[in-house]
Amino acid sequence: MEDIYGLTVSEAGGEVCLKVSKDKSKDAVELLKMLCTWKGQADKLSAEEISREDYDQWRYNYPKFDTTLHWTNILSQELSDALV
């Protein structure tokens, strides 16, 4: 997990925490984006900007109902050339 996702374990405030090093790999960057999106939705729930039902719907169906990130499928250049 450390090599692929840039995850390291540490302690903060007496609790064990995972940290993402976005400089580790593109997978680490993607993981960090997903975690930040999750935190954003959890913050909205805490601020009562969304209901618990909306939060549960979002998290149970992520990324299907996520409107904060734009998911795309990109063909590699080799595959794209092979299809032409």
Residue pairs with C-beta under 8 A, 6 or more apart in sequence:
1 7
2 8
2 24
3 24
4 25
4 27
4 28
5 20
5 24
5 25
5 27
5 28
5 31
6 20
6 21
6 22
6 23
6 24
6 25
6 27
6 28
6 31
6 32
7 18
7 19
7 20
7 21
7 28
7 31
8 18
8 19
8 21
9 16
9 17
9 18
9 19
10 16
10 17
10 18
10 19
11 17
20 28
20 31
20 32
20 35
21 28
22 28
22 29
22 32
33 69
34 62
34 63
34 69
37 62
37 66
37 68
37 69
38 59
38 62
40 68
41 50
41 55
41 58
41 59
42 55
44 50
44 55
45 51
45 52
45 55
50 58
57 65
58 65
58 66
63 69
63 71
75 83
